[in-house]
Amino acid sequence: MGSLRLGSVTSYEAERGLGLIAGPDGSEHLFHCTAIADGSRQIEVGEQVAFLLLAAHGGRYEASQVTKLT
């Protein structure tokens, strides 16, 4: 299981369903719209979120279970 982290959405392309979350330490993590926990597949840039960081393909890490906090 991944570790719970906090961050904010810095970009989101609804057409592609891809976004980026920045952590308070400057780390950046990719996420897909299917990782948005409420099932809406929509999220706003600037939204504060909690997420799990999980291993993905190719040795990368991605945000999962992205939960809106605001």
N, C-alpha and C positions, 0 to 999 in steps of 0.2 A: 504494500500500500504506500502511496505517496505521502508527502508531508504537507500539511495545511499551510498555506501562505496567503498573504494579503497583497493587494496591488491595485492598479487602476488601468482601465482600458485606454491605450494610447492610439489605437487605430482599429477600424473594423470596416471591412468591405462586404456589405450585405449580398452583393451579386455573387461573390465568390464564396461567401460564408467563412472568411478567414479574418482573424483579428490578432492583436498583439497586446499583451499585458505587461506593464512595467512594475517591478517590485520596488520597495523602498530602498533597496541596496543597489538599484540601477540595473538589475538583471531584467532580461526581456524574454517572454515566453509566448510562443505561438499557440493559438487555440482555434478550433473549428466550431461553427455554429451549433453542431450537435452536442458540444460540451457545455452549453448553457443549461444549467440545472433546471430552470423552470419550464424548459421545452419550447420557449417562445422563438428561439433562433434569432432574436433581436436584442441588441444591446447598444447603448450610447457610448460614444467616446467621452472619457472623463468619469465614467461610472466606477465607483469603488467596489471591488470584488474580493471574495475569498475563493481560493481554488486549490486543487491538489496538483502537485507536480509529479507527472508519471513518465516513465521511460517510453519512448516512441521508437519508430523505425530508424535505422541508421545511427543509433547511438545518441539521438537527440532526446530532449525532454519537451513535453507539451503540457499545457494547462488542461485540466479536466475538472468536471463538476464545478464549473464557474458559477458562483452564487453572488447575485447582486446584493450589496449592502446598503445602498442609498435609496 
